[in-house]
């Protein structure tokens, strides 16, 4: 699938990251859905996920859904590193390709904060929500900007990347780099490390969906006719089609470093950071998610004054949050709808 061409761009200029590196002439790609109302009280921020573009978030936006653009002004910012916003594949030297600096969730949210405040003049956000890495950004928004975020609904993601999750991420990086065509990230534009991407996709295929998903052959609901058909047609096709390898590694490292405790002022203390969240936060992990299990969110929720956890039942694992099946989508949509109907953190100020 080719990258979408309908994004708008916010110019960040010289944008300094937590690492100290400065991305010059940086820009944030985004798309909006709906119209902001007069008092700018109907704003929802819905960040993208690992390797996703704004178009990949559209399954949760639509008439009659909780994120109804007739009622809400939904802003979908593309992550730095995803190929649309400033990324290894489009950055000028010296930070092009394999030299692209580390980007944290804190960096992502600071760029998005500038978009929301400087471009749109918004001071309050009715809801921040997101899947997977979008959930990590949701937690980060609630910690970084409690003065703005009224409600938060992270699903199939976490506030800190767990050790087992890091094992998965490191196996992906090693698989990709094992291809000689990787060439230390200096592969030619027309000679991507295809063997490495295939290995990358096969590692991912064992984690994205649950054991029960494969046992029940639930991939048939996606239109695939055999296990191999699914592994080739879904997993390999996705990662070989338009996802630049250096971009994949940049986003992977953002995910790997995830920890709201690294927000300035908390000294790495994730519990203290979670305790600072003032808005109602509804976490929706998936029952059989292999890298963001419900136990992680139940642990985090105990530190959030207005935290709640609702587990998405079923066999779809992490991809319960990807819009792949109507039942899980309805569960997420219902949770968000209920949260939006409740008072937010800043109501009554």
C-alpha positions in Angstrom: 0.0 0.0 0.0 1.5 3.3 -1.0 1.8 6.0 1.7 -1.2 8.4 1.8 -0.8 11.8 0.1 -3.6 13.6 1.9 -1.8 14.7 5.0 -1.3 18.3 6.1 1.9 19.5 7.6 2.8 21.5 10.6 6.3 23.0 10.5 8.1 22.4 13.8 11.3 24.2 12.7 14.4 23.3 14.7 13.0 20.6 17.1 15.2 19.5 20.0 14.7 16.0 21.3 15.2 14.6 24.8 18.5 13.1 23.5 19.8 16.6 22.8 19.8 16.2 19.0 18.0 18.8 17.0 15.9 17.9 14.0 16.2 20.9 11.7 13.3 21.8 9.5 11.2 19.2 11.2 7.6 18.7 10.3 4.6 16.9 11.7 2.1 15.3 9.3 -1.5 15.2 10.4 -5.0 14.8 9.3 -8.2 16.2 10.8 -11.7 14.9 10.8 -14.7 17.1 11.6 -14.8 20.8 12.5 -13.7 22.5 15.7 -16.6 24.2 17.5 -16.6 27.8 18.6 -15.3 27.2 22.1 -12.9 24.5 20.9 -14.4 22.0 23.4 -14.8 19.1 21.0 -11.2 18.2 20.3 -9.9 14.6 20.3 -6.3 13.7 19.7 -5.8 10.2 18.3 -2.1 9.4 17.6 -0.8 6.8 15.2 0.7 3.4 16.0 3.8 1.3 15.1 4.2 1.6 11.3 0.7 3.1 10.9 -0.3 6.2 9.1 -3.3 8.5 9.8 -5.4 6.5 7.3 -4.8 3.4 9.4 -6.7 5.1 12.3 -9.8 5.7 10.3 -11.6 2.5 11.3 -12.5 4.1 14.6 -13.8 7.4 13.1 -17.1 7.7 11.4 -20.8 8.7 11.5 -22.6 7.1 14.4 -19.4 6.0 16.2 -18.0 7.5 19.4 -15.5 9.5 17.3 -18.2 10.9 15.1 -16.7 13.8 13.0 -20.2 15.4 12.9 -19.7 16.0 16.7 -16.0 15.9 17.3 -12.9 17.5 15.8 -10.5 14.6 15.6 -6.8 15.3 15.1 -4.6 12.4 14.0 -0.9 13.3 14.2 1.6 11.0 12.5 4.5 9.9 14.7 7.9 11.2 14.0 9.7 8.3 12.3 6.6 6.9 10.5 7.6 8.1 7.0 5.2 11.0 6.8 6.4 13.2 9.6 10.1 13.8 9.8 11.8 10.4 9.6 15.0 8.6 8.6 13.6 8.2 5.0 13.0 12.0 4.5 15.3 13.8 7.0 18.2 15.9 5.6 21.8 15.2 6.7 23.2 14.7 9.2 20.2 12.8 10.7 19.1 11.0 7.6 18.7 7.2 7.3 20.6 5.2 10.0 21.8 8.3 11.7 18.3 9.4 12.8 18.4 10.2 16.5 16.4 8.5 19.2 12.8 9.8 19.6 10.9 9.2 22.8 7.2 9.2 23.5 7.8 12.5 25.4 9.2 13.9 22.1 6.3 12.7 20.1 3.8 14.4 22.5 5.7 17.6 22.6 5.6 17.9 18.9 1.9 17.1 18.9 1.4 19.7 21.7 2.9 22.3 19.5 0.5 21.4 16.6 -2.5 21.5 18.9 -1.7 24.8 20.6 0.1 26.7 17.9 -1.8 25.6 14.8 -5.3 25.4 16.3 -5.1 27.5 19.5 -6.5 24.6 21.6 -6.1 24.7 25.4 -8.2 21.7 26.4 -8.6 18.2 24.8 -11.8 16.3 25.5 -10.1 13.0 24.9 -6.8 11.4 23.9 -7.0 7.9 22.7 -4.9 5.4 20.7 -3.9 1.8 20.0 -0.6 0.2 20.7 2.1 2.9 20.5 -0.9 5.3 20.2 -1.8 4.1 23.7 1.8 4.9 24.9 1.3 8.4 23.5 -2.0 8.6 25.3 -0.4 7.9 28.6 2.3 10.4 27.8 -0.2 13.1 27.0 -2.0 12.5 30.4 1.4 12.8 32.3 2.9 15.6 30.2 -0.1 17.9 29.9 -2.6 17.3 32.7 -3.7 20.9 32.3 -5.2 20.0 28.9 -6.3 16.4 28.9 -9.8 15.8 30.2 -10.1 12.1 29.5 -7.8 9.3 28.2 -8.5 6.0 26.7 -5.4 3.9 25.8 -6.1 0.5 24.3 -3.8 -2.4 23.8 -0.8 -0.4 24.9 1.1 0.6 28.1 2.7 3.4 30.1 6.0 1.6 30.3 7.5 -1.1 27.9 7.8 -4.3 29.9 10.9 -6.6 29.8 9.1 -9.3 27.8 7.9 -6.7 25.3 11.5 -5.6 24.9 12.6 -9.2 24.1 10.1 -9.1 21.2 11.3 -5.8 19.9 15.0 -6.7 20.1 14.3 -10.0 18.2 12.7 -7.9 15.4 15.8 -5.6 15.2 18.2 -8.6 15.1 16.2 -10.3 12.4 16.2 -7.2 10.1 19.8 -6.5 10.5 20.9 -10.1 9.8 20.3 -9.5 6.1 23.6 -8.5 4.4 21.6 -6.1 2.3 20.9 -4.1 5.5 24.4 -2.6 5.0 24.4 -0.8 8.3 21.3 1.1 7.3 22.8 2.4 4.1 20.9 0.2 1.7 20.0 1.6 -1.7 16.5 3.1 -2.1 15.7 0.4 -4.6 17.5 -2.4 -2.7 15.8 -2.8 0.6 16.9 -5.8 2.8 14.0 -8.0 1.7 15.2 -11.1 3.4 15.5 -9.1 6.7 12.0 -7.7 6.2 10.6 -11.2 5.6 12.3 -12.4 8.8 11.0 -9.3 10.6 7.4 -10.1 9.5 7.7 -13.8 10.6 8.8 -12.8 14.0 5.9 -10.4 14.3 3.4 -13.0 13.1 3.9 -15.0 16.2 3.2 -12.1 18.5 0.5 -9.9 16.9 -2.2 -12.5 17.2 -2.7 -15.1 20.0 -2.2 -18.8 20.0 -5.9 -19.3 20.1 -6.3 -17.1 17.0 -4.1 -19.5 15.1 -5.6 -22.7 16.7 -9.1 -21.5 15.6 -7.9 -20.4 12.2 -9.5 -17.0 12.8 -7.4 -15.7 9.9 -10.1 -17.1 7.6 -12.3 -14.2 8.8 -9.8 -11.9 7.1 -10.2 -13.6 3.8 -7.1 -15.9 3.9 -7.4 -19.5 2.8 -4.5 -21.2 4.6 -1.9 -20.5 7.2 0.8 -19.8 4.6 -1.6 -17.6 2.7 -2.0 -15.5 5.9 1.7 -15.4 6.7 2.6 -14.3 3.2 -0.5 -12.2 2.3 -0.9 -10.4 5.6 2.4 -10.2 7.4 5.0 -10.2 4.7 3.0 -8.0 2.4 2.5 -5.4 5.1 6.1 -5.0 6.0 7.5 -5.2 2.5 5.0 -2.6 1.1 6.1 1.0 1.8 7.5 0.6 5.3 11.1 1.8 5.1 13.4 -0.3 7.3 15.2 2.6 8.9 11.8 4.1 9.8 10.7 0.7 11.3 13.8 0.7 13.6 13.3 4.3 14.7 9.7 3.6 15.7 10.8 0.3 17.3 13.3 2.2 19.5 10.7 4.7 20.5 8.5 1.8 21.6 11.4 0.1 23.4 12.2 3.2 25.4 8.6 3.8 26.5 8.4 4.9 30.1 6.2 7.8 31.4 8.6 8.0 34.3 11.2 9.5 32.0 9.0 12.6 31.7 11.0 15.6 33.0 10.3 16.0 36.7 9.8 12.4 37.6 13.3 11.1 37.5 12.4 7.8 35.9 9.8 7.0 38.6 6.9 5.5 36.6 4.7 5.1 39.6 5.0 8.8 40.5 4.3 9.7 36.9 1.1 7.6 36.9 0.0 9.1 40.2 0.2 12.5 38.5 -2.6 11.7 36.1 -5.7 13.6 37.0 -8.1 12.8 34.2 -10.3 9.7 34.1 -8.3 7.0 32.2 -10.0 4.0 30.8 -7.4 1.4 29.7 -8.7 -1.4 27.4 -6.1 -4.2 27.0 -6.9 -7.3 25.0 -7.3 -10.6 26.9 -4.7 -12.5 24.9 -2.3 -9.7 23.9 1.2 -11.2 24.0 3.1 -8.0 24.5 0.7 -5.7 26.3 -1.1 -8.2 28.6 -4.0 -7.0 30.8 -1.8 -7.6 33.9 0.4 -4.6 32.9 -2.6 -2.2 32.7 -4.1 -3.5 35.9 -0.7 -2.8 37.6 -0.6 0.7 36.2 -4.2 1.5 37.0 -3.7 1.1 40.8 -1.6 4.3 40.7 -4.1 6.4 38.7 -6.7 8.0 40.9 -9.4 7.8 38.3 -8.1 4.8 36.5 -10.2 1.9 35.2 -9.4 -1.3 33.2 -11.8 -3.1 30.9 -10.4 -6.2 29.2 -11.3 -6.8 25.6 -12.3 -10.5 25.5 -11.5 -12.9 22.7 -8.7 -14.5 20.7 -7.5 -11.6 18.5 -4.6 -10.7 20.8 -3.0 -7.4 20.1 -5.0 -6.9 16.9 -8.2 -6.7 18.9 -7.3 -3.0 18.7 -6.6 -2.8 15.0 -10.1 -2.6 13.6 -9.9 -6.1 12.2 -13.2 -7.5 13.6 -16.5 -5.9 14.4 -16.9 -7.3 17.9 -13.7 -5.9 19.3 -14.2 -2.6 17.5 -17.7 -2.3 19.1 -16.2 -3.0 22.6 -13.6 -0.2 22.1 -16.1 2.2 20.6 -18.5 1.6 23.5 -15.9 2.3 26.1 -14.9 5.5 24.5 -18.5 6.6 24.1 -19.2 6.0 27.8 -16.0 7.8 28.8 -16.9 10.8 26.7 -20.3 11.0 28.4 -18.7 11.4 31.8 -17.3 14.5 33.4 -13.7 15.2 32.5 -10.8 16.2 34.7 -11.3 19.9 34.0 -15.1 20.2 34.0 -16.3 22.7 36.4 -13.0 24.7 36.6 
